[in-house]
Amino acid sequence: MVHQHQQQARRRTPCRQWESAFAVIEPGAFYPEGALWYRNRLYYAEMTRERIVVRNGAKSATFWRRAGCGPTSIAGLPGGFVVACHDERAVARVSAEGRTVSIIARASSIVAA
């Protein structure tokens, strides 16, 4: 007779082979989401911290910040990026240097209330 805990251990075993393949690269990240790998850098959003973070090798830094935005993702464009702002219900265009170029659209202007 196979006990329940033995069955559960058997089901988990194949996943354990992958545990050593993954590593935490940014222990200080706070709910990172909407990641983008672009030109050998990792960009990700931290919605509650109102910022986009960039990681190049072993170092992370705030790339872009906008109060009230609540960024959830970033995507590359020629010459810069676009950032989805959840809290602001908008899309921000951001330069390659991390400066706000413009607010492209606000949901209230494209969706009837």
N, C-alpha and C positions, 0 to 999 in steps of 0.2 A: 504494500500500500504506500502510495506517494502522498506525503503530507502537503497541505496547501502552501506552506512557506517554501517548500522545495520546488513546487511548480512555479511559483512566482520568481524564484531565483533563476530557474532555467529560462524563463521568458526574458529576463533582464540580461542574461549573459552575453548575447550577441552585441548588445549596445556597449557593453563595457570595453570591448576591443577598440572603440572609438574614443573613449575618455582621454587617452593620452595624446590623441591627435588635436585636441582643442586646448586653448589656454586663454585665460583672462588677460586681455591686453590693456585694459583701462579700468582698474578697480574703482576709480573715483567717478566713473560714469553713472549718471542718474537716469534710468529708464531710456537708454538710447534707442532711437527708432529712425526709420526712413533712411537707412544708410546708403551711401554712394561711394564706390571706389572710382576715383577719377585722377588720372595722371600721377599714379603711384602714391596717392593720399586717400585716407579714409575720412569721409565727412559723415556726420550724423547729427540728428536733431535731439535736443533735450527740451521738450515742450515746457515743463514747469520751471526750467531755468532760463527760458526765453532766449535760447541761443542755438547756434550751429557750431559744432566742434570739428576741428580738423586734426587729424593725427598723421604725422609724417615720421615713420620709423618708431622710435621709442618716446616721442614727445607729443603731447596734446596741447592745443590752445583754442581759445574762443576765436572763431573765424568771423562770426557775424552775430549781432544781437539787436533785437527790436522789442521794446517794452510793449506788451499787449498783443504780440504776435502769436505766441504759442506754437512755434514751428513743429511740424510733424514729419516733414521730408524735404529733401533737396535733390535737384536734378541739374545736370550740366547743360549749358547752352554755349554757343560760340561766344567767347569773350566774357563769360560769367555763369550765373546760375539762376534758377528760380527756386523759391522756397514757399511751401504751402503753409499759410498761417491759419491754424485752426481757430484760435480764440478771436482773431481779428476778422475771420471769414474773408480772407484775401490771399492773393498771390503776390509775393514780392520779387522783384528782379534785383539781383545782387551782382556787383562787379566781381571780377576775378581777385580783387584785393580785399573783398569783404565789406564793401560800402553799399548802402541802399541806393539803387539807381532810380527805382520807381515802384509804386504799388500798381500792379497791372489791373487788377479787378477786385472789386468787393462784391461779395455774394448778393448784397442788397441791391446792387445796380444791375445784376444780371438775372435775378430770380424775383418774380413777383411775390409780394408778401401776401 
